[in-house]
Amino acid sequence: MATLDSLVRFYETLTPTEVDGFAAFYAEDAHFVDPFNDVHGIDAIKSIFSHMFEQLGTPRFVVTERFERGDQAMLIWALHCRLAGRDVEIIGASHLRFDASGRVTEHRDFWDAARGVYEEFPLMGALMRWLRRRLAAPQTTME
């Protein structure tokens, strides 16, 4: 799908001045969902990415894998950014659905907000690490 090649390039080179470029790839009423947002429409999607640039400095996406099937695609990506004064890498995936003209109608991001964001803040990070230790299954050793 040539559209997917262009979309991947768009994400990997996205800057604050190019956020208006979503209109070339997304349907007017596209639905976007991630761990913090659930919005409809290009303007709302552009707002999310503008906010991302304000909060994370110069974030950069690197798409590491992609899978296509019919009118759907899955992108596996790494987001490199600065959060709470530290360099952070967040690994995630995006499930995309396309309309007949190749525009994105549904974009759903999957990533671990607890490990990717919350743990970067001192008090919340301590709580999240404690919860992870408490809820994790015990590790057994194989002999």
HUVEN-V893125 format. One line per field, one symbol per residue. phi: phi as a letter, one per 40 degrees, with the letter a starting at -180 (. if undefined). psi: psi as a letter, one per 40 degrees, with the letter a starting at -180 (. if undefined). burial: I if it has 24 or more other ideal C-beta (glycine too) atoms within 12 Angstrom, else O. A space follows every 10 residues. Layout:
phi->???
psi->???
burial->???
This chain:
phi->.cdcdccccd ccbcbdcbcc cdccbbcdbd bbbacbbabb hccccdcccc cdcccbgbca cbcbaabbaf cbabbbabbb abbfgbcbbb caabcbbbcc cgccbabbcb acccccbdcc bdcccccccc cccccccccb bbb
psi->hddddddddd deehideede eddediidfi hhhaeeigih iddddddddd dddddebgih hhhdiihihb fiihhhihhh ihhfeihihh haihhiiiad eeihdhhhhh igddddddee hcdddddddd ddddeiiihi ih.
burial->OOOIOOIIOI IOOIOOOOIO OIOOIIIOOI IIOIOOOOIO OIOIIIOIIO OIIOOIOOII IIIOOIOOOO OOIIIOIOIO IOIOOOOIII OIIIIIIIOO OOIIIIIIIO IOOOOIIIII OOOOOOOOOO OOOOOOOOOO OOO
